[in-house]
């Protein structure tokens, strides 16, 4: 992770849900057009968000700099590490679909993107983050150390950091 452009922690849940809605739209555009360029843009967006949060992702920049600030309600803030993990899962799906498309397995690529659309729809519409659920499960198993996300286990740490977030 870049020190200069860290992934937001805590992360604005509203922004995360709006980015997920954008992922649904971009992914649907791929299904409708089978455009490798759209899939490349989708993959780049996930990679940029994993590495540097919203700093280099056009979709995340539009959401965090233009859309979210104009929404007039109290935003909920959640721990950043699970959201970053979810972006990594999204990157895996997008990169897999891109690879399958380049290898001329377009039906398999479309199935992978359909699964991504399902997960992103759950996040954007219902605030159900499958990657975050997986992150929590892996923490409980000890695969991800507790130190990676102390606020995931201590609600008081979460409430202390909310005021400092944008």
C-alpha positions, -999 to 999 in steps of 0.1 A, spaced: 0 0 0 12 35 -8 21 56 23 14 88 4 -20 76 -7 -33 52 20 -66 34 18 -91 54 38 -95 41 74 -122 46 84 -140 44 50 -171 63 42 -198 36 37 -218 59 14 -188 63 -9 -182 26 -8 -218 19 -18 -217 45 -46 -185 30 -60 -201 -4 -59 -230 10 -79 -205 23 -104 -190 -11 -106 -224 -26 -114 -229 0 -142 -194 -6 -157 -197 -44 -154 -232 -43 -170 -217 -22 -199 -192 -50 -204 -219 -77 -205 -238 -56 -231 -208 -48 -253 -182 -74 -246 -157 -46 -248 -122 -55 -236 -115 -18 -231 -144 -15 -206 -131 -46 -188 -96 -31 -188 -110 1 -172 -128 -19 -146 -97 -38 -137 -76 -7 -136 -102 9 -112 -100 -19 -88 -62 -20 -89 -60 17 -83 -84 15 -53 -65 -14 -38 -31 4 -41 -41 39 -32 -77 42 -22 -96 67 -43 -64 87 -53 -61 72 -89 -94 57 -95 -116 79 -118 -148 63 -104 -137 67 -68 -126 103 -74 -160 112 -89 -177 95 -59 -156 109 -31 -149 144 -45 -182 152 -63 -211 130 -54 -207 121 -17 -200 157 -5 -232 168 -21 -253 143 -2 -269 160 28 -271 134 55 -249 118 82 -225 93 67 -216 61 84 -179 52 86 -166 17 87 -132 1 91 -111 5 60 -92 -29 59 -123 -50 51 -132 -26 23 -97 -28 9 -99 -66 11 -132 -64 -8 -116 -42 -35 -89 -69 -38 -115 -96 -43 -131 -73 -70 -97 -69 -86 -93 -107 -87 -127 -111 -104 -120 -83 -129 -85 -95 -137 -98 -130 -141 -125 -119 -165 -100 -98 -184 -76 -128 -188 -105 -150 -199 -116 -124 -224 -80 -121 -238 -79 -159 -241 -112 -158 -260 -133 -174 -232 -159 -148 -234 -187 -168 -218 -165 -177 -188 -156 -140 -185 -192 -130 -186 -200 -155 -158 -172 -140 -136 -185 -105 -143 -221 -116 -135 -208 -128 -101 -191 -95 -96 -223 -77 -104 -242 -98 -79 -217 -89 -51 -215 -52 -61 -253 -50 -61 -255 -65 -26 -230 -38 -15 -246 -9 -33 -283 -17 -26 -283 -35 8 -249 -26 23 -240 -63 24 -202 -65 16 -193 -101 8 -156 -93 9 -160 -77 43 -178 -108 55 -150 -130 42 -124 -107 58 -142 -111 92 -143 -149 88 -106 -150 79 -98 -129 110 -118 -153 132 -98 -182 117 -66 -164 124 -56 -162 87 -57 -124 90 -41 -111 122 -63 -91 146 -37 -63 144 -47 -57 107 -80 -43 118 -82 -35 155 -113 -14 150 -131 -45 135 -131 -60 170 -134 -29 192 -164 -7 186 -149 21 208 -120 25 184 -144 29 155 -164 57 173 -132 75 182 -120 77 146 -153 86 129 -149 123 137 -115 125 120 -128 110 87 -140 130 58 
